[in-house]
Amino acid sequence: MGIVRRAVLDDLPALVALEQFFPGDRLSRRKLRYFLKAHADLWVFEEAGAILGDAVVLYRQGSPAARLYSLIVHPTARGRGVAAALLEHAEQAALDCGCLLMRLEVREDNLAALRLYQKHGYQVIGRTADYYQDHGSAIRMRKELAR
Ligand SMILES: CC(C)(COP(=O)(O)OP(=O)(O)OC[C@H]1O[C@@H](n2cnc3c(N)ncnc32)[C@H](O)[C@@H]1OP(=O)(O)O)[C@@H](O)C(=O)NCCC(=O)NCCS
């Protein structure tokens, strides 16, 4: 099994490559580079030298809520706990930064992701119609991190 670690600038090509597995609303190389340069918390799952998934968490100064902005696992590595490991690291880091909540948006037809978040204690707090580029709707979810 691999490890979860913080992403570094050298991971940029791998992060860009993973974006192709999103059906839409992909992060550009430019945006990923911006996030890597200390504007976000980026986590990667690495196994045998390969980056199999990543998670992007955004913070806003003065806000008690961190935002899980992106989470992706390479199709060949799905179903074996990679997303769960990334999510747990992201949550722990947010907690360590003093955040009390993690919030996120997920497509309402993305059953795998909805199941993942529900299993990890996220609760539905609302729905936003026409959220994605293709006009798909988002479910908004939230989890209290503080125990
Ligand atoms: C959603 C996604 C990140 C899950 O990654 P993963 O590494 O396969 O997930 P895990 O193996 O860690 O699964 C953890 C839990 O998620 C749920 N889950 C994951 N894939 C699932 C699927 N295909 N169907 C139903 N539940 C699923 C399960 O509850 C699973 O726990 P279990 O195996 O004990 O039942 C992955 O499918 C993906 O990258 N999808 C495309 C990008 C995406 O949708 N990202 C989320 C955007 S909000």
The ligand as an ORCA input file, in Angstrom:
! r2SCAN-3c Opt
* xyz 0 1
  C     -15.108      8.984     -5.865
  C     -13.678      8.445     -5.884
  C     -12.727      9.582     -5.486
  C     -13.564      7.264     -4.902
  O     -12.200      6.836     -4.890
  P     -11.785      5.349     -4.376
  O     -10.349      5.399     -4.058
  O     -12.236      4.363     -5.362
  O     -12.641      5.220     -3.052
  P     -12.301      4.239     -1.807
  O     -11.776      2.952     -2.336
  O     -11.470      4.989     -0.824
  O     -13.751      3.977     -1.246
  C     -14.152      4.483     -0.004
  C     -15.668      4.366      0.088
  O     -16.278      5.162     -0.926
  C     -17.467      4.510     -1.399
  N     -17.288      4.163     -2.813
  C     -16.155      4.337     -3.554
  N     -16.377      3.935     -4.828
  C     -17.656      3.523     -4.883
  C     -18.480      3.021     -5.922
  N     -18.020      2.860     -7.174
  N     -19.769      2.737     -5.635
  C     -20.257      2.911     -4.392
  N     -19.530      3.369     -3.351
  C     -18.240      3.683     -3.607
  C     -17.620      3.277     -0.567
  O     -18.393      3.631      0.557
  C     -16.217      2.982     -0.163
  O     -16.120      2.260      1.014
  P     -16.214      0.636      0.975
  O     -15.242      0.207     -0.050
  O     -15.841      0.252      2.348
  O     -17.612      0.334      0.615
  C     -13.280      7.919     -7.291
  O     -14.301      7.075     -7.776
  C     -13.016      9.009     -8.319
  O     -11.895      9.499     -8.440
  N     -14.065      9.383     -9.090
  C     -13.929     10.425    -10.113
  C     -13.660     11.785     -9.512
  C     -14.704     12.172     -8.505
  O     -15.879     11.924     -8.677
  N     -14.256     12.830     -7.414
  C     -15.120     13.314     -6.369
  C     -15.548     14.677     -6.712
  S     -16.547     15.375     -5.440
*
